[in-house]
Amino acid sequence: MIQIKNLCVDLGDFLLRDINLNVAAGEYFIILGPTGAGKTVLLESIAGLYPLKSGEIWLRGTKVTRLGPEKRGISIVYQDHVLFPHLSVAENITFGLKLHRRPHSELTEVLDWLSDLLDIGHLLDRSPDTLSGGEQQKVALARALSVKPEVLLLDEPLSALDPETREGVQRELRQLHNQLRITTIHVTHDFEEAVALGDHIAVLGDGCIQQIGTPDEIFRQPNSEFVARFAMVKNIFTGEIVSKENGGAALRTEGIELAVVTDLRGKLRSSVRPEDILISPQLLHSSARNSFCGTITGIADKGSTLYLTVTVPPDFICLVTRRSFEDMGLAEGQKVYLTFKASAVHIF
């Protein structure tokens, strides 16, 4: 559906370089990265809003690199909605259709369809400045969908919303995509949002793509420290992988050995997700091959969950629920045991 080949965009003080992407028809594709990574520049380049230094953009098998934005069959929704304040909700939604001089009957038909689809019929006569953030985002989506685009681009659509509204709009975005199957590219800096919505994720950093994969691949198998840290792995170690007498392998790092599952040898990096580490006041009898005793040296309270820093050394970050934390009576300075499987250690 969408092919991007060796795309480079030079903005003088920022360079987007060597971008290669394939987005299948009907896919919900996420571009994930920190602020300043070039996510919006890439999105607007696909829309035709930036001239390319080099590279090609193909849509539906047709090269559109030099085609104007209005001829690409693409709609874009920005994080700040950009609704016309002097127009009603209904007029905002049908603006694109009027611009293309569509008949009144089509305007009415599309307005009825989108009102039902997004449950905004009660808002049609309202002014945009009287709407909540979530309602404004729905209207912006309706306006983008009114011209029935083949590709929908979403630029940080949830970032300006409060947590409760964000969760509701996120759920509606997934339901909307399941119904319409419009090819969608969604830009975000929020990893949890990316995992919840994306069929595939491209991690963008320093103007280039760092990794492309399914949410599970990015989550479980980061290919670099950049991706691992962005995927909130937290436990990243550098060491030497050596063979063991039992035919297995171990990573020697900071005075300990981690049992690992890999055919690789030599100096490499490893990551262990905080939620894959079991913490207990007593030694667990388990088949897991990694078990260490350490001291709780830090507690970061996140409400329903807590991140515990346990110094072995090295430091391990562990995730526990508040219920588990209270049931075990954990506290800073306490001796605890950490247990995790060899397969929980990812090598890169």
N, C-alpha and C positions, 0 to 999 in steps of 0.2 A: 504493500500500500504506500508506505513512505520509505524512501531510500535517501540517505544522506551520505555522500561520498567525498571524503577528504576535504571537508568544509573548513575554511579559514575566514575569520572576520577580524579586520584590523581597525580598532577604534582609536589608535594612537597610544593611549595610556593603558590599553587592554587588548590582548590578542586571544581570540578563540581559535584553536588550531587542531588540525588533523582529526576532525569529528567524523566518525563513521557509525551510522545507526541504521537499523532495519526495524520498522514498526509494522506489524501485520495488520491487515484489515480487521476492524472490530476490536482491536486490542486497547487495553488501558495501560499506557506506558508512562512510567514515572521518570522524571529527570531530578535527581536528588543531589544536593550539594550545599555547602555553606554560603553565607552572604559573600558576594563578590566573585563567586566561582564562574559566572558567565551563563547562568541558567536562563535568565530573561533574554539575554542577547541571542542565545541559541533558539529560543522559542520565537522571537521576533524575526529571526533570519528565516525560519521555516515559513512564517507568515508573509515574508517578502518585504519587511520593513527596513532591512539593512542590506546594502550592497555587499556581495561577497568578494573577499580578496582572491579566493580560489575555491574550487570544489563545485559540486553539483547537488541539486535537490530534485528528486523525482517523486511525483505523486501519481498513483494509479497507472504506473508505467510510462508516464509522460514527463519529460524534462521541463521543469518550471523555473529553472534558475533565474531566468531573465523576465519571467512573467510577473505582471503587476499583482499586488495583493488582492485586488477585487476579482481577479480571474482565477484564483487558486481553489475556490470552494472551501475556504477556511474561515472559522470564526474564533475570536480570541476573547477571553474573560480575564480581566485584571483583578488584583487583590483589592483595589479601592473602588471597584464596581464601575466607576465613570458613567453614572446615569445622568441623563439630562435633567437638571433641576426644574426647568420651566415646563417640562412635559409630564403628563400623568403617567402612571405605571403602564396603562394600555398603550399610550402613545410611544413610550420608550420601547415596549416590546415590538411594536409594528413599524418602528422607524426604518429598519433595513428594507422591509417590504415596500414601504412607500418610496424609499430612495430608488428602488428598482421598478417603480411604477406598476406594482402588482394590482390587480383588480380588487375592489372593495370586498367582494365575496371571499377572496382568498385571505384577506386580512382578518375577516370575521372567523373564518374556519380555523386559521392558525391560532388566533387568540383563544378561541374556545378549547382547542386541543391542548395548548400549553397551560391554560388555566386549570384544566383538569389534571394534567400530568404533574404539575408542580404545586397543586392545591393553593393557587393564588387568586382565585376568582373574586374573593372579597377585597382584594387590594387594587383592583383595576382602576378605580377612580381616584386613588390616593396620589399624593405628591411624594416623590422619592425621599424628601427630607423628613417625612413623618414615619418612615419605616425603620424597623430594627435592622441591625447588621445582617442577620440571617435572611430577613425578607428582601433586603436590597440584593443580596447575593443570588437569591432565587430569581429576582427580576432580571438581573444581569445575565443569568443562565438562559432565561426565557428569550431575551433579546438575541443572544447568540444563536439559539436553536431555531429561531423564527425563520431564518433563511435556509433552513435544512442543510447545514454544511456537511461535507463528507469528512472533515477533520475538525475536531474541537480542541483548542489550545487553552489551558487553564494556568494562569500565572499566580501562584501562591493564593488560591481562592479561599483558603480557610484561615490564613494567618492573622487577619484583622478581627476574627470572631472570638468571643469568650469561650472557655472550654466546653460548656454545656451545649451552646449553639453549634460550635465546631463539630462536636460529635454527631449532632443531628443532621447537619448539612453533609458531613462525610458519608453517613449512612444513605442519605438521599442520592448523593452522587453515584454510589455503587448501584443502587436500585435503578436509577435513571440509565446508567450504562447497560445494565442487564436487559432493560427493556428496549433501548434504541440501538445498541451495539454500534454507536458512532466511534470511529477511531479517535482516541483521546490521548493527548500528551499533556501531562500534569506536572508542573514544576513546584517543588517544595524543598524546604530545608529540614522538615520534620520526618525523622526516620520512621516513627510509629505510623504516621499518616501514609508514608510510602508503602509500608508493609501491608497495611489494611486495604489499600486500594489497588496497588499495582499488579499487573500480570508479569511485567518485567520492569527492572529498574536499571537505569544508567547512572552511575555515581560520577559527578563532575567535580573536578578540583583543579585549581590553577590553570583554567582555560582549556583543559583537555579531559577526555573520559578516562577514569581510573579503572572502572570495572563495569561490566554489563552482566546481568543474570536475573534469575527469578528472585523473589523476596527471600526465599529460604537459602539460596546460594549466597546472596549478599550477607544475610544474617549469620549463617553458619560457616561460610567458607570465604571470608574476605581475602583478597589477594595481595594486600599491602597494609602497612600500619595505618596509612591515611584512611582507608576504607574501614578497617577494624575499629579505629577510634570513632569514626562517624557512625558506625553501626552499634555503638555503645558497648563494645566488648569489654573494655576497661582493663582486663588482665592480659598484658602483652609482654612476652619475655624473649630475650635473645640468648641463644646458647648453642652448644655443640650437640648434634644428634649422633649417638654412638650405638653400635650393635651390642646386644646383651647375649649372654651364654644360652639363654632359653630360646634364642631365635628372634626375640622381640627387639625393641629399640627404646632408647631413653634420651631425653633432652637434659643435658647438664647445664644448669643455670643458677648462678648466685648461691652456690653451695648445696644445692639439692638436685635430685634427679626426678624428672617427670616421666612416667611411663607413657609412651605415645604409640600410635598406630600409623606407621609410614615406612615406605621403602627408601626415603631420602636419607642422606647422610651429610654431615658437615655442619658449617655454621649457618643456622637458619633462625627464623622467628616462629613463635607459637602464640596462640591466643586461647583463652578459656573464658566462656561467658559466665558472668556472675551467678546466673540462675542455675547453672549446671553443677555448682559446688554445694554439696551438703555440709551443713555446719551442725555440730552437736557438742554438748558438754562432755560426753563420754565417747570413747573410741567405738566406732560402728563396726560390727561384723558384717562385711560386705565383700562381694566379688570384685568391686572396683579396685583397680591396681594402684591408685594414688591416694595416699593417706598421710596427713601431716598434722603435727601439733603446733599451735601458735597462740598468740595473744591478741585479743581485740584491742586495737589501738585507735580506732575511730568509728564513729557512728553518724551516718547521714540520714536523717529522718525525712522520708518522702510521703508521709501520711499513711497510706495503706501498706506501704512497703518501706524497708530500710536497707541501706547499703552499709555493710560492715567491712572495715579494713582489718584484716587479720595478718599480723606480722609473724612470719615463720622463722627467718626471712627466706624469700622476699615477701613483699606485701601482696596479699590476695584480696580482691574486692568480691564480696559475697552478697547475694540478694536474698532477703528473707521477708516473709509476710509479718505484719504486726502481730498477728495471732501466734505465729511460731516464736517470734522474739519474746513475747510475754510469757508464753507457756514454758520456754526453756530458761527464763529468768536471766537472759544475757545482759552483760554490762561491760563497760570499758574496763580493761585491765584483767578480764577473765581469761583463763586458759580454755581453749576449745580445740576440737578436731575438725579438720577439713577432709572431705572424701569426694573424689570424682573419678569417672571412668577414663581410661586411656583414650577412648574414642572421642571424649569431650575436648581433647587437646587438638586444635587445628594447627597444622604446620604450613607456613608459607615462606 
